[in-house]
Amino acid sequence: MLTTPLIDSIVATALAEDAPWGDITSEAVIPATARASAVLSAREDGILAGSAVFASAMRQVDPATTVSFTLSDGDRFLAGDTLATVDGDARAVLTAERVALNLVQRLSGVATLTAQYVAAVAGTRARIVDTRKTTPGLRALERQAVRAGGGHNHRYSLSDAVLVKDNHLAVLTAGGRDLGEALREVRARLGHTTHFEVEVDRIDQIEPVLSAGVDTIMLDNFSLDQLREGVALVNGCALVEASGGVALETVAAIAATGVDLISVGALTHSARALDLGLDIRVDTP
C-alpha cells in the first residue's frame, strides 16, 4: 500500500501544517545564499524505518536537496551511528527538519518496538501482526514500519476482509438467533476470495464459529490455559489469532500456546519515538 505518491501526499500535508506560509524564522535569520550540510544521527539503538519519508520532506521543500542514507529500512543501528547525510539550501533544510525528524523518529520507534516483539516469540510458530489502531493519516507509513521491524500486517482497512467482532455478534445474534447458523449465512454471501475472521471471547463459541467455515478465529482476552484449549479445539481447521492483554512481558507465553498470530495494538498506538537528531552546519559564501 505504500507508494511514492502516497508518501509525498502525507508529507505534503505535514509540511503544509508546519509551514503554511513559509518558515519566517529561517527567512529572517538565514542568508538566502547559505548552504547547509546535516547529519542524521542516532542517539539510541534502534531499527530504521521511514527513510523515504525523511527524504521526501527534504526534497519537497527544495528538490535540489540531496539525501543519502547509509542504512536501509529494517537495518539495526547503534547510538552514535550516522544514518544519513543531507546537503542543500540552508533555509530549505531547516524548514523541512521538524517534519522529516518527526516522521523518521515515529516510524523508527514503531519498527524498533515491533522487532522486540518479534524477538520475544522467536522459535515459535506465532507471527506478530499489527492492528487498525494506527495514527489517523499515517496508517500506510506505520504499517510499513511494522514490516521493517519484522512484523506482519493485519487487514489494511475495513474494506479488505470480514472481521466479525463482539459488537457485530451482539447484533447478529439478537433475539437468541443461533450463532453458527447466522455465521453460515454470512459465509454464503461472501466471495470466495474474501477472508473471513470471527472474534470470540468464550470457549463455547469456538465450535459454532468453526462450523461456519471461517478462515481465522480470534481468541480475545483468553487466559493461557484457554488459549491452549482453543488451539486444540480448532485443531488446524482455521488460523488461530490471540488478541488482548499482549505485552512484551506476556507475548512469549502467549506464543508458546501454539497460536498462529498475535495481534498487538501497541506496535502502532504506543510506540515511543526514537531519539534521532539532525545536526546542521551552515556555510555562508
Phi and psi in degrees as a GROMACS rama.xvg file:
@    title "Ramachandran Plot"
@    xaxis  label "Phi"
@    yaxis  label "Psi"
@TYPE xy
-93.5448  109.602  LEU-2
-118.459  163.57  THR-3
-59.5195  -44.6272  THR-4
-60.4072  -36.5233  PRO-5
-68.5044  -44.196  LEU-6
-56.8896  -48.3635  ILE-7
-63.2371  -36.3317  ASP-8
-65.8137  -45.0811  SER-9
-63.7391  -44.1192  ILE-10
-66.2563  -39.4103  VAL-11
-60.7924  -39.5257  ALA-12
-63.6528  -41.8801  THR-13
-65.9951  -41.0444  ALA-14
-66.2646  -38.5394  LEU-15
-65.6373  -32.4874  ALA-16
-69.7045  -40.007  GLU-17
-84.4464  -29.8555  ASP-18
-140.945  64.7921  ALA-19
-62.0845  -31.443  PRO-20
-124.97  29.7849  TRP-21
96.4335  172.764  GLY-22
-101.16  93.2494  ASP-23
-69.148  -23.5641  ILE-24
-68.2708  -51.9671  THR-25
-62.3711  -38.273  SER-26
-66.7901  -31.4026  GLU-27
-82.7037  -30.5732  ALA-28
-101.989  -36.3369  VAL-29
-98.0377  128.455  ILE-30
-58.088  143.214  PRO-31
-61.7861  -23.7049  ALA-32
-93.0294  -1.65935  THR-33
-68.9632  141.684  ALA-34
-112.378  152.982  ARG-35
-131.963  139.427  ALA-36
-115.619  134.065  SER-37
-136.247  151.724  ALA-38
-122.488  124.921  VAL-39
-87.4835  114.804  LEU-40
-124.564  154.207  SER-41
-91.3079  132.864  ALA-42
-105.471  1.46419  ARG-43
-156.616  164.528  GLU-44
-69.3555  153.377  ASP-45
178.993  -168.201  GLY-46
-119.823  131.748  ILE-47
-78.6869  136.102  LEU-48
-150.365  146.877  ALA-49
94.7658  19.0523  GLY-50
-62.9973  -41.0288  SER-51
-67.3355  -31.5719  ALA-52
-70.2129  -44.1745  VAL-53
-57.4185  -48.0091  PHE-54
-64.4426  -37.948  ALA-55
-61.9062  -42.2972  SER-56
-60.6213  -44.4352  ALA-57
-64.5801  -43.604  MET-58
-78.7722  -25.759  ARG-59
-70.6293  -32.1709  GLN-60
-71.8828  -39.5793  VAL-61
-151.307  109.093  ASP-62
-58.9554  -18.015  PRO-63
-81.1511  -9.86125  ALA-64
-66.8746  135.439  THR-65
-105.635  135.847  THR-66
-128.128  125.677  VAL-67
-127.505  115.783  SER-68
-91.1127  140.075  PHE-69
-89.0082  -13.3697  THR-70
-128.822  166.3  LEU-71
-110.063  159.151  SER-72
-55.3212  135.609  ASP-73
97.4091  -12.076  GLY-74
-80.6915  145.267  ASP-75
-84.6752  149.795  ARG-76
-140.261  163.79  PHE-77
-114.646  157.41  LEU-78
-54.8338  132.319  ALA-79
97.7138  -13.9814  GLY-80
-70.0793  146.194  ASP-81
-86.6713  125.683  THR-82
-98.2989  -32.6504  LEU-83
-161.643  159.788  ALA-84
-122.467  148.139  THR-85
-130.864  135.752  VAL-86
-136.135  134.148  ASP-87
171.833  -170.068  GLY-88
-57.803  130.372  ASP-89
-62.6765  -42.4145  ALA-90
-60.7769  -41.6675  ARG-91
-65.3442  -43.9416  ALA-92
-62.012  -43.6357  VAL-93
-67.6934  -34.0008  LEU-94
-67.2574  -39.5208  THR-95
-82.4106  -16.412  ALA-96
-52.1902  -52.1202  GLU-97
-66.6056  -45.0446  ARG-98
-63.7004  -45.4085  VAL-99
-59.8109  -45.3185  ALA-100
-68.0808  -45.1394  LEU-101
-52.8474  -45.4193  ASN-102
-73.7369  -45.1208  LEU-103
-68.4683  -33.1059  VAL-104
-66.9357  -45.6799  GLN-105
-61.1933  -49.3292  ARG-106
-69.8766  -37.6689  LEU-107
-66.4886  -31.8239  SER-108
-64.7098  -41.7788  GLY-109
-62.4837  -46.2258  VAL-110
-63.0045  -40.4132  ALA-111
-68.201  -43.3843  THR-112
-64.649  -42.1791  LEU-113
-58.6252  -43.9535  THR-114
-60.6689  -33.6945  ALA-115
-66.5003  -40.9686  GLN-116
-66.721  -42.1939  TYR-117
-62.0415  -42.6953  VAL-118
-63.5757  -35.1251  ALA-119
-67.6572  -25.2303  ALA-120
-105.558  10.3723  VAL-121
-56.1209  138.694  ALA-122
90.5285  -4.32767  GLY-123
-108.771  175.827  THR-124
-85.1587  -9.56264  ARG-125
-72.2655  137.737  ALA-126
-102.903  140.366  ARG-127
-88.3279  125.398  ILE-128
-126.751  152.983  VAL-129
-87.4102  -173.656  ASP-130
-135.649  -176.009  THR-131
-85.1057  10.924  ARG-132
-83.5461  64.4569  LYS-133
-109.254  165.689  THR-134
-70.3287  123.96  THR-135
-51.7564  129.234  PRO-136
89.98  -15.7735  GLY-137
-113.46  11.8671  LEU-138
-55.7893  -47.8132  ARG-139
-60.8739  -40.0381  ALA-140
-68.1066  -45.972  LEU-141
-67.5733  -34.7808  GLU-142
-73.0906  -31.9599  ARG-143
-64.7993  -37.6054  GLN-144
-64.6369  -36.8574  ALA-145
-59.4993  -43.4517  VAL-146
-65.5288  -37.4499  ARG-147
-61.2657  -29.7647  ALA-148
-85.7546  2.85491  GLY-149
94.108  3.99038  GLY-150
-88.1517  -175.864  GLY-151
-128.519  160.804  HIS-152
-99.8807  137.858  ASN-153
-79.4826  -168.129  HIS-154
-56.5908  142.958  ARG-155
-73.8891  -38.7439  TYR-156
-151.349  177.595  SER-157
-64.7474  -15.5452  LEU-158
-87.7991  -5.42712  SER-159
-96.4122  -27.9514  ASP-160
-159.067  160.6  ALA-161
-91.0091  121.601  VAL-162
-130.411  102.707  LEU-163
-87.1042  114.787  VAL-164
-105.431  -176.59  LYS-165
-58.0018  -40.0325  ASP-166
-69.4301  -34.838  ASN-167
-62.5416  -44.152  HIS-168
-63.5992  -36.7936  LEU-169
-60.8903  -40.0238  ALA-170
-74.3335  -41.9394  VAL-171
-63.7965  -35.2674  LEU-172
-105.045  16.1539  THR-173
-57.6609  141.259  ALA-174
80.2916  14.1679  GLY-175
83.2305  17.7996  GLY-176
-64.4028  142.074  ARG-177
-65.7114  128.97  ASP-178
-62.178  -49.8618  LEU-179
-61.3632  -43.7625  GLY-180
-62.4976  -43.7472  GLU-181
-62.4203  -42.2919  ALA-182
-71.5368  -32.3873  LEU-183
-64.9068  -35.2094  ARG-184
-66.7454  -38.07  GLU-185
-62.1674  -47.8382  VAL-186
-56.3473  -40.1016  ARG-187
-66.5551  -24.8953  ALA-188
-86.2243  -12.3055  ARG-189
-87.0855  148.472  LEU-190
-68.2223  158.422  GLY-191
-68.7464  -17.168  HIS-192
-96.8586  -1.86687  THR-193
-83.3689  123.343  THR-194
-72.5922  136.651  HIS-195
-122.373  113.726  PHE-196
-125.363  143.759  GLU-197
-131.907  135.073  VAL-198
-92.285  135.741  GLU-199
-127.045  152.014  VAL-200
-123.496  10.5548  ASP-201
-141.588  146.441  ARG-202
-58.7953  -38.6984  ILE-203
-70.4807  -7.23444  ASP-204
-85.229  -16.8324  GLN-205
-63.3122  -48.0513  ILE-206
-61.2372  -50.7432  GLU-207
-63.7032  -33.0917  PRO-208
-66.6634  -44.0279  VAL-209
-61.6435  -33.2288  LEU-210
-64.1816  -17.1432  SER-211
-86.3933  -3.04068  ALA-212
75.261  39.4294  GLY-213
-70.7675  156.417  VAL-214
-87.5844  -35.7594  ASP-215
-138.405  140.325  THR-216
-119.22  127.008  ILE-217
-99.0539  123.138  MET-218
-97.1646  106.34  LEU-219
-97.3831  123.271  ASP-220
56.1866  38.8738  ASN-221
-83.0106  147.384  PHE-222
-71.3028  168.947  SER-223
-60.9268  -42.6037  LEU-224
-63.2504  -39.815  ASP-225
-68.1673  -35.5859  GLN-226
-62.5941  -44.3111  LEU-227
-61.8191  -42.1867  ARG-228
-65.0993  -40.677  GLU-229
-63.9823  -42.9908  GLY-230
-60.0559  -41.046  VAL-231
-65.7114  -40.5652  ALA-232
-67.6607  -40.6277  LEU-233
-66.834  -40.4037  VAL-234
52.2142  42.422  ASN-235
81.2272  2.13622  GLY-236
-77.7896  -13.5811  CYS-237
-158.822  163.672  ALA-238
-70.3039  145.208  LEU-239
-112.885  123.592  VAL-240
-113.419  131.015  GLU-241
-98.3136  137.559  ALA-242
-145.523  148.086  SER-243
91.3387  135.645  GLY-244
67.3315  23.5673  GLY-245
-94.091  126.416  VAL-246
-142.266  167.615  ALA-247
-57.4592  -32.1334  LEU-248
-75.7571  -19.5514  GLU-249
-112.585  -14.6967  THR-250
-66.3461  -34.4317  VAL-251
-64.0675  -43.3746  ALA-252
-65.6687  -37.4124  ALA-253
-64.2121  -44.5371  ILE-254
-61.5137  -34.5009  ALA-255
-68.3455  -12.4128  ALA-256
-75.7831  -12.3538  THR-257
101.61  7.66515  GLY-258
-67.2889  157  VAL-259
-88.834  -33.4893  ASP-260
-134.534  144.841  LEU-261
-129.075  112.847  ILE-262
-89.8601  133.786  SER-263
-130.698  103.11  VAL-264
-64.6109  -28.7295  GLY-265
-61.8995  -22.7962  ALA-266
-54.7161  -37.4833  LEU-267
-112.225  -28.8963  THR-268
-91.2597  -11.8184  HIS-269
-129.82  8.64996  SER-270
-68.4918  137.264  ALA-271
-88.1566  135.202  ARG-272
-62.9113  133.304  ALA-273
-73.2812  154.675  LEU-274
-86.8527  96.7564  ASP-275
-118.446  146.306  LEU-276
-128.061  150.141  GLY-277
-115.875  107.713  LEU-278
-98.3975  120.671  ASP-279
-109.378  137.3  ILE-280
-117.658  121.102  ARG-281
-101.836  129.568  VAL-282
-112.904  129.494  ASP-283
-110.886  128.733  THR-284
